[in-house]
Amino acid sequence: MRLIDAARCPYCARVRIALAEKGVEYETVEIDLGNRPAWVYELNGPGRVPILEGDFVLPESEVIMEYLEEWHPRPALLPTDAVERARARLLVKRFDDNLGSDYYALRRGDANELDKKLDALEVGQSLFADIAYVPWVLRARDLLRVDLPDRVSDWLVALEERPSVAAEADVVRRL
Ligand SMILES: N[C@@H](CCC(=O)N[C@@H](CS)C(=O)NCC(=O)O)C(=O)O
C-alpha cells in the first residue's frame, strides 16, 4: 500500500496518524505540493493529496480514515454506537468546513477568526475527530505560534502521549 503524501499537508497528516494507530505498513511517496507531478492528477482529478493506493485508489482524507476504520476495526477510532459514530463524522465535517479556512488565512497573514474557532473546538469527543483535528492544532501551535486556549493545549499535550501523534509532532518540527 502506498500513501501519496506531503509532509506539510495536514490532511495527509491525519491519514498518517490513522495509519499509525491501525499499525498498517505502507510506503510513502512524498510529492512537491508546489510542483505536483502529472500522475497525481491521473490518480485523483483535482490533484489533491492524500491519496491511498493499493489495488484501489482512494483520495480524500476523511474517506481514507473511514476506510481504514472499516478495514482494521481494531483499535477503534470511532465509537460503537451508530449515533455517536455519526456525531464524530459530523465533528470532522464541521471542522473541515469551519476551521481550515481561518488557519490558512492566518498563514497568509489575512484577517481570520482562528482564535474564536479554537475556543469553540469540541475536543476529546472521539478519537476519530481528535485525529482529524490534531494536525492543524499542532501546526497552529508549533509553526504559527498560536497561543492555544488552556483546554485545547491540555488536550494536545495529552494526545501527544500517543506515538502516532508524537511522530506527527516530529514531522512538524522538521518542516
Ligand atoms: N478534502 C481534501 C483536501 C486535501 C487538500 O486540500 N490537500 C492539499 C494539500 S494540504 C492539496 O493537495 N491541495 C492542492 C489543491 O487544492 O489544489 C482531503 O480531505 O483530503
The ligand as an SDF file (V2000), in Angstrom:
LIG
                    3D

 20 19  0  0  0  0  0  0  0  0999 V2000
  -10.6860   17.4710    1.0800 N   0  0  0  0  0  0  0  0  0  0  0  0
   -9.3490   17.0160    0.8250 C   0  0  0  0  0  0  0  0  0  0  0  0
   -8.4120   18.1910    0.8860 C   0  0  0  0  0  0  0  0  0  0  0  0
   -6.9660   17.7820    0.5750 C   0  0  0  0  0  0  0  0  0  0  0  0
   -6.1350   19.0060    0.2540 C   0  0  0  0  0  0  0  0  0  0  0  0
   -6.6430   20.1430    0.0880 O   0  0  0  0  0  0  0  0  0  0  0  0
   -4.8200   18.7690    0.1500 N   0  0  0  0  0  0  0  0  0  0  0  0
   -3.9520   19.8600   -0.2390 C   0  0  0  0  0  0  0  0  0  0  0  0
   -2.5590   19.7270    0.3300 C   0  0  0  0  0  0  0  0  0  0  0  0
   -2.5870   20.0810    2.0580 S   0  0  0  0  0  0  0  0  0  0  0  0
   -3.8280   19.8380   -1.7360 C   0  0  0  0  0  0  0  0  0  0  0  0
   -3.4990   18.8230   -2.3140 O   0  0  0  0  0  0  0  0  0  0  0  0
   -4.1070   20.9910   -2.3040 N   0  0  0  0  0  0  0  0  0  0  0  0
   -3.9880   21.1770   -3.7050 C   0  0  0  0  0  0  0  0  0  0  0  0
   -5.1620   21.8750   -4.2960 C   0  0  0  0  0  0  0  0  0  0  0  0
   -6.1780   22.1040   -3.6020 O   0  0  0  0  0  0  0  0  0  0  0  0
   -5.0780   22.1770   -5.4800 O   0  0  0  0  0  0  0  0  0  0  0  0
   -8.9850   15.9380    1.8480 C   0  0  0  0  0  0  0  0  0  0  0  0
   -9.6000   15.8940    2.9130 O   0  0  0  0  0  0  0  0  0  0  0  0
   -8.1210   15.0940    1.5460 O   0  0  0  0  0  0  0  0  0  0  0  0
  1  2  1  0
  2  3  1  0
  2 18  1  0
  3  4  1  0
  4  5  1  0
  5  6  2  0
  5  7  1  0
  7  8  1  0
  8  9  1  0
  8 11  1  0
  9 10  1  0
 11 12  2  0
 11 13  1  0
 13 14  1  0
 14 15  1  0
 15 16  2  0
 15 17  1  0
 18 19  2  0
 18 20  1  0
M  END
$$$$
